[in-house]
Structures are given as structure tokens and as C-alpha cells.
């Protein structure tokens, strides 16, 4: 909770000043020692030996020099200006050291040292003091409790981290809330020849957060794609806003990929014991990430596979893929993986088929996946690739090669690169899977040198193509505005602003919904059987009786709902029976009354809901209702307020959509009326921050043109 | 179809004689040339240069010698006995060459040559002729159209393939129906130091099939785990039988892992254009593989990850895992992956927690996942592993290491191996993920040399642990017998044996079900409204009317079903209305009558079904019924006849099970009555091979103790 409240209670930090972290002219490392193999030593040496293009000063009290470089007792002793401070002192010393940095006029700091929030309340206090010093001194701060930062730009070459080697320069920026993951990722990426533009260990995020870094990297010409590993999210709304702007910038889209650690309950528990961070549930995070254009991944492999494709330009234009292979089996496996992921096999034009037929032997398969046959050499691959590149029905192209005895691997690799160059202006993407390892290594090297994304297994390529296609679809989405529907806000406020925290009475909740234009069936709150019969006569039979009582939350448990009463007689009997039964559970004065309403005819049951997420605020939910909610968890989430197009999208992305469209000749349900209800619900939650939970379950949906009706409603209020 | 019918029309081939393929004393390669880089040349040279422990003779008409070895014009010219022939002649020459092999007394052949079934009808004929020659000559045959076979046993060292290098010896056998995949797999496995016992390219499977090889490998002391890539299955029943015996042999279980290429419709189409093989649908194959204990994988990565773990002994004992890590983030990611896969985090005993507390620093996380903290060295890893190995609640242990500056990687690796040795008698498994590449490489090498399965990413380890846990659960399953329930077989036969191909009338289908003891509601076939009213009076209201007509398959489309008729008057009116309406669709003489029955009260709707799969025969299906079948595809399949315990398992493995158990305080449904119906359905299908399709949809299930009722039935007959 602390993370969030601290961040939101102050003005959001601006990304200004981050240049002093990534492109400093001079650095002081505070707390350097002479002991090889320790962080306080290695970080200084790393900056030095990876050939930082600037000056680096060791601050090491009572030392004359560190590995031959003149050392200083205090940062204030350094005779030249210092732009960036890297602190490796023990945590307890950091406050004083940082104060001296302020005196020295240092612009930014990276605190590597541990001993802060992660060790408990005393550490959190220390972290808050350090943060205050930096804020007051106008310094930006990365960490504490982090691994450091890396910038591979040739004009800078900064490795202020305890990573042993500088990674290759590349177009991928990586942010990680787990320092240990950084070391593993650097090593993993090196083995796959994946380069980075910037590499940042976020640590405790006392000042600089993932949002600041996203905004900085958005402007970074070296970065084409941004990867994040997050365990907590400081400010969900800011993250979403930044992501939408950066990933959704149509003139210069920068894809953002993220892993949210702590997906499962057990994972979240592990995350909490690790950083004390809040974990948002997997479904909520999925909804939010999708809404913001963030490509959510579940493993490093998925993330780097997709990043390799997306760090190329342009962003692939769609989901229709062509496969060119010299082996049937891998072609089948790639097709299986692609289709399961939601990609489509492109349907070739007659022209393409004719081109393939002319170029390939009789035994070749001219349909997609194109099988150029095991003895194919570069001519067949070249001709096939040329043909599919020309086909307008193809968005992404996967080349599969297995090393057979006639396969001239390096020549084919070169041909693939030539084709890529020939179609440099195309918006199609080209990926390769040269399967194997040693035999195909020289071919892979050629591909990687020429910027062709390569995957050992075609399944990985399929996974990357799918994520790219998803992103393209999001990028091309229709961006609509937030609609404001005409509602009786004051009527709802009269109830919601007055009611205490806790559940509203059903009669009040219905009035709120009515004020906001929901399809509520008129109901009358009655006190006697006679009143109930009179109300039923007016409502028309069959009717429903529902108890209203502040003491009763679950009506069914106390037989507080009776359905399908067909005449006055039945109403009278049911009324008496319900009252008698209720009085066994609650006192007479606790029964506010019994609602009488016309019974809603059968229809499809869905659920609409709102809950207030600690990270993201009000979330809107749509899903299949009734007893199916818990079994199938067929629900989807969006942040409130939703845009006009989101209501339809929420419905379409559930499996319930198939039911609503009508299966087996059933008439389609009234989907527009559900969309309308979702928009109204979004507006209601947005207008009243005190709504903590709201469930319309079920909303009964009738055939097209006949609308829907609220069958049950529950609203809980709580001061945010 | 050809594949299947050819195999089943003859006696199944026995695995005898396969020793001549894998362990021949002498080999003739028929069709060798002197052209480097071609199959006919390379295969001979591969056998020679990978140091085959026997004699190899080149047969190369009109050549004196091949790479210095004396050549022969015909196999019959060879002065010594020849045990195995490897044919690399063009397809057209193979018949004659094989005939000569028979004359020579050769025991077995591997036909590498293409030009058979895969090129069309002429090729298929040639393949059948070749097969006949082999059968008549008493020879076993691998291929044609394959890459060859490999046996790494030191006493044999046979590389009769066009793979460039001999793989390492290991405990994994690999069978592949895609030759090209073989080359890629060998190269991929080499880079991960994965060794093989046997390696077989199946080709067109004219004689030796996957079943023969499974039975051979079951007896092979070099093989601990069997991997298969299949695109078609020759004889589904035989495959299942063999798999159950081998994977289910409790005294010496050999896990079988398989990828079935052609999972998706598009994948299956690709598979068909490739080998002309039949593809079974993904759901059917999943059910069959699960039933037989085959661990189904979808990618090579999944398969080899699991194989590395399962090639160790013993098979891991369960799904409760412990994680020991020096980094929080990867611990969180591993936990997420494990839980999503269905593994459980072990709950440590107090003793374990005390041991961990004594050995680890204050900042360590003593709960699972155990975080030994970034500066951990071998002592902490050793103590933590020792503690979790002793805990009875732990089944599998994952060690995660990230290379931080204090991490002594190789020493920790050695400690892990020592612990493994110390607990050599334990039935727990130990896996490692040393994350990264270059930095951790020396540590990984130590692990691999000592037989500790290693995975670069902890998510992969989690995937392997999950598959191993699944297999353990299958291995420990209760094995029950097939029950034979008392039924009126003759009564059903009187209808089923007489009826023509096509749909049975509903009245007949109901009689069949009744004969087999299904809960059928008594119904009366009526010809007039008076008869209907009389029947309704006897049945008790409300009643249902249902048309019976050989011309009407979909009753709903012609309003041929009317529900919920509450009295004689309503029945009379409805009867007239239905008749009038029907006569707009069919002639009066085509209406057999109108069924009258008491209306089944509401309940949970499920579907039971039978279909006849071309590969596996009769399959039994269970799932959520009504309009949800198509939307959620929440169904499961088993081969007919099922064993006693299978009915319950089928129900429990669907999500519908949660609904049947009762959600939100609903009473549980009568699950035993569904189990009974499943057993009866299995027996019915087994007794009557002509049943091609059968749907009970819905079966309406009432609360526990109140049984279930067949609400609709459709049976289609067709000669198999």
C-alpha cells in the first residue's frame, strides 16, 4: 500500500533529468573498495573497463587510489563537476553520502545499496528520508536496492552495473524490478546475439519508476521496443496512459512487452515476501495491459522471441502468414503452433501459385505451407520467397530450414537476406527457423548479422508472429472517445452521497440504476400482503417477491426470493410464508419491506460488475453470468471510464459472445442493450468514487430488439 | 485410409527381427555412389566413419571400390553373409534390389529411397510390392522414404543415416515420422548435450511401425524413455495397447512422450499433403494418449525438457515442488509457471523451517520458494537443499541460480551434484536452472556431466516437472476392469441388426437405450389427438410432444417438439398445431407418429456421445451439454470399451464437474447415475460396431439420488 499512496500523494515525477543517469559526462562511485569480486569494487571497475566515454571518480574514504585511479574521501572533494553518483556504500551510510552529493551539485544518483524498504519498516523510513533528500536537492534517483544501469550508445558506453560484460548494442530497452533477473537476462541474451539500447534495474523505485523510464525511452532514438519485468505497479493509471501514448503512437509506434511476476496466487505471495509489493490479479492485469497496448508475456522466452521480431521495422501488418519449408514435419508443427495461437495461413493468389509452380519441382507442395522439398537449394528458396513476398494476402513470412545433406545452409541464408533487402520497403516481416544448432550455426550468424529474426524452433517463431499480429491489430484499432450519456446524476447522488459505507438496500440500488438509465423492472416496496397483491395486480402476473433488509445480504439463504407467482392468491400465500420464515432470521423492524415486480422472462444470463482495484482503480467487468461465472471464469475487464468502442470489444472477447450471437438457430441476443448498460455502468462508477463493488448478476438478455433487464443488483460503498 | 486398412487386414507384424536392424553383424549398402554430398554416398561413409563395430559392404554396380572399400555389383556377389541391407538405389530399382536381398538371405532392410506412397498411386503400388517381397522373404523393413537408423550402443555404433555426426550415447530413444525433423533434432540435442540410445526415422512405415518399435524399445536396456513424432497412426488400438503396457509397467516404467503433428485443422491439412496420412482430431488424440499414459507434447522443446527429467531414475513421485533460489524474480516466475501448470508448492514441515532458519541469514525467505539471497554461496545452497530433501512433503526440487558477483557458480554446481549423490536412494527429483548462458556455462557442464537435468529458464523446468507429475499420477492410477452390466442385448439387436444404414427413428433409438438400461422416460407413439390425450393422462402432466419421422432429423427446425403441456386441452391444441405445421414440410405418410411423454423436470444438461474414429474406432464422449457444447468445447473422450474407473475420471476432468458438484450452495447432481449411463453407452457401442454416431444431448441430470433422464437421442448406423 505504501508504494502506491506515496506515489499518488505527490505530483508525479517527470522524466526530466534522466539524461544525467543515462548520458552523464562524469560519474562518482561512492563507497568503492579494493576487494575484487564485491559489488563496491566491481561496479567501479566495470564502468572503467567497459570504456565509459567520460570521467569516473572513485570515492573511497581513506584510500589513495582504486585500481590505479586517484580516490577521494568525499564526493565534495572532487575538484571537477560530477553529474551522476553511483552509491555502493552500506545502506546506513547512504543518507549522508547523498546529502553530500546534493551539496556537490550532483544531478542524479543510482543507489545500488540494499537495506531499504525490502528489509522492513526501519528500511522503509530510511528509503523515505533518502528520497526526500533527492527531491529537495533536485536529484533524480534510481533504486535503491538495484543492480544499476547500462547504456550501450557508442558515444556514452555506460555500464554502471555489476554485470560482468557490456551487452551488444541493439534496439531493445529492458527494465527489470528484479536485479538478479538482469544478470541472467544479459547472459541469456548474449548467447542469442540479442543487443540492448538501455538496461535498467529498477530496484525499489523510490523515485524513478517504470512510467518515468517509459516516457524517457519513448524519446530515445536508440530504442525500438521496450521490455519490462514488473512485480509491482506504482501507479496503474499513469502506466496505462504512458503505454497507450507510446505503444499507440501511430507515426512512431514503440511496442512495449511486459511480464508481470506474481500472476498466480502463489506467485503473488512469493512476490510479496520478496518486495512487499502489491500484486494485481492476473485477469485484471491482462485486461489493463490489453487496453493499453502492452504485449503481455509469461516467460522471458516469449518476451525475447517477440522482441526480436518487433525490434525490426516496420511492425508486421497482420496475422496472415506464409511458411516456406524444406521439410514437411516442421511445416506441420509450425502450422499447428500458428493456428493454435490464432494466426491464419494465407490463401495464395492464383498468380502466386503459378509462380511457385514454375519454380518448384513437381513433388513440391505449392499450397501454404510451401514445401520446397528436402533437396532444395538457394534457388528454390529464393523463388518461393519472392513469390510469397509479392502476394498481397501475406503479412508475415516464416522460412524453415532443416539441415539435410543437399542443403547449402549459408548460401540459403544469404539468399534470404538478399530477398529481405529486395523487399526492404515492404511492410511484411520475414522470420527464419534454421532448425538444429551446430550445423546451421553459420547460416544463423548470417541471418542475425543482417537483422533477420531467427528462432531455433518454428513454434517460437509462431509465438512471436502471433504477438506481433496482436499488437498490429491493437495499433489499428478504432480509437473512440468516452461518451457521456444523459443520466440523472443528482438523483443517484441523493442516495449514494448520503448512504453509509457498506451495502445499499436493493430498493436504493435499483433507484441508482434507474437514475442512470439501466433497464430496471419497476418494483414496489410493500409492507403488507394487501399492498403486495395490489402492486402485483398493477405489475401484471407472473410476479416476484424479494425481501429488502439491511441485515440480509444473501436473500436466497433466507428464502427471501420467491419467483413465478401467477395470481393474487399465490402472492398472498407466498407473502405470508416469506414473512414467517424471515422472522426466524431477523427482527421484524429489520425488514424494510418486500419488493414486488413483474417477473423477467427467461433469457441469457450475464454478469456486469465494477470493483475498485488497489493499483488501477475502478475496473469494469463483463462475463457469462449465473452459475457459470465461477466455473468458466469467462470474464473480461477494462479500466473505468471506458471508451465507446470498448463495450463491444469486451463482449466480443469472451466466449459468451458466441452464445449471445445465437447458437443452433437460436435468435441472437440484444447485444446493443448490453453495450449500453456497460457504458452506463462505467459512467456511474466514474461519477461515484465511493462505489467499491457493484454486481449486476444476472443481467437477463432478451432476443435482439427486446433489450435486457437487471435481475439482481448489489452495491457496496467504501471511502477510497 | 490405405495405411490403416492395409495394416489391419493382415496379422500385426511382430517386433521380432528388429535386432537385425539395430544390431547387425554385417551391412550391405545398396546403390552407393562416389558423389560426395549425396545420400547414396554419405550414408555408406557415415556407417564407415562413425566406426561401426561390424562389416559394411558397398553395392555399387560397375564400381571397383567406394572410398577405398571393395565394391560389389550385386548384393548376391558378396562372399560373406549379410544381415542388414540399406537401400539407397532410386525407388524404381528397389524392388529388384530387395528381391536379391531375399535371395542372399538378408534378415532386414532399411529403405532410404523415396518414390513410394508419398508420390501418389503408382508409388503406393510400388510400396505394396516392396512390402510383399519383404514379407514373403521373411525380412523386416524400415521405410521406405526415411532418413535411416542410429544405435549408439558402444558394442554396435551404427549410424545408417544421413545425419552427419553420431549423437552422444544417452537413455532417450527417438522415433520420427518426419525425416527432416531428425536432422534438426540431432543438431538441437547435440547443443544441449542430450544423448540418445536409438534414433529411428520411420518413413512410410510399410512394415515396421511405431508399435513394433515401442515393443522393441520396451525390452532395450539402453533406453529409459521413448520419444515419438507421429503424423499418422497406423493402428490406434495397437498403439494404445503397447503404450499402456510399456508406460504402465509398474516394475519398470518407461515413459513415452509424443508429438502428434497435425493438431489443428490446417496442421492436419499440411500433414495430409505431406504424407497422405489420416489425422485424428486434437481432442480425440488427447483423450487416447492420456488413457494410454502417453505424455502428449506440442513442441520439441516441451518434449525434450520433459525427456531430460524422465530419463533420470526414478520417476518423480508427485506434484509438490520446492524451489531454492538466490533471486526473488526468477523464483516468482518459476512459481507462476508451476502453479499455472497444476503443480503445488510444498508446505514445509516445522522441522524443515527450523533447519532453514538455522542455516540461512535473517533476510532469507524460509517459505517456499526458499530465497537464499543474492550473495549465497555453496554453503547456503547445500544447507537449503539438504533441508528440503529431508522434507516428506516435497516431491521435486528446483534449484535456481542467477550469476551474481558473489555467486561461486561451479562450486555450487558441485554441491548440487553432491547432494544428489547423498540422496541417491530418494525418489525425489532434482532439477536446476542456472540462468544465463556464458557465465553459468561451466556450472551447467558440471550438472550435465553428473546427470542433473538443467534448464536455462525456470519456466521450462516447471513444464518438465508438471509432465513428470502427470505421468506419476497416471502410473499410480487405480487400474480397474471392464464391467459387463446386465442388459437386454437381443432386444437391442432386434432393432439395430435390422435397421438400414442411416438414422434410427427416435422411437427405435429409445427402445435400444431402454434395452440397455438407460433412464428413458416412458413414451407412447400416437396417431391421433385422442390417443395423445389418453397417453398424456396416463403419463401425468406436464407432457411433451415430439414428432417421429424418418424424413425429419432436426425436429426443432420444423417445430416438431412442443414442451410443457399442462392439461388435456393444451395437448389437443398442440397436437393439431404440430400436425398442421408438419404437413407443410413432409407428407402425411412420412410422419410415423407423435411421441407423448411426461416432461422431464429441469436439471443440469450434459451430453454423452459415441463416434467412430477412423484411427481409434469407437470413442466415448462426455461433456457439458445443450447450447454450451460448441461454445466451451468442455468435452472429454475415451476409447470404447471403458474400464470401471474411467467413467468417473471422464466426468472429473471436465470443468462441468464443478457445476455437477454444485456451486453456490446448489445441491450436487447425481453423478453416479451419469457414470452408469457412460458405462452402458460404452457397452452398447462395443456390442454394435455398426453404430457410427450416437448423441444423447441433453442428458438431464437431477440432484443426487434422483438420477438422470435421456431428453433426446440420435443414433446413426453405418457399416464400418
Interface residues (C-beta under 8 A of the other chain):
Chain A: X37 X38 X39 X42 X119 X162 X164 X176 X177 X178 X179 X180 X181 X183 X184 X185 X186 X187 X188 X190 X191 X192 X229 X231 X259 X261 X262 X263 X264 X265 X266 X267 X270 X271 X273 X274 X275 X298 X299 X300 X301 X326 X327 X328 X329 X330 X331 X332 X333 X335 X336 X337 X338 X339 X340 X345 X363 X365 X367 X369 X371 X374 X402 X403 X404 X405 X406 X435 X436 X437 X438 X439 X440 X456 X457 X459 X460 X556 X557 X627 X628 X630 X631 X632 X634 X655 X656 X658 X659 X663 X664 X665 X666
Chain B: X37 X38 X39 X42 X119 X162 X164 X176 X177 X178 X179 X180 X181 X183 X184 X185 X186 X187 X188 X190 X191 X192 X229 X231 X259 X261 X262 X263 X264 X265 X266 X267 X270 X271 X273 X274 X275 X298 X299 X300 X301 X326 X327 X328 X329 X330 X331 X332 X333 X335 X336 X337 X338 X339 X340 X345 X363 X365 X367 X369 X371 X374 X402 X403 X404 X405 X406 X435 X436 X437 X438 X439 X440 X456 X457 X459 X460 X556 X557 X627 X628 X630 X631 X632 X655 X656 X658 X659 X663 X664 X665 X666
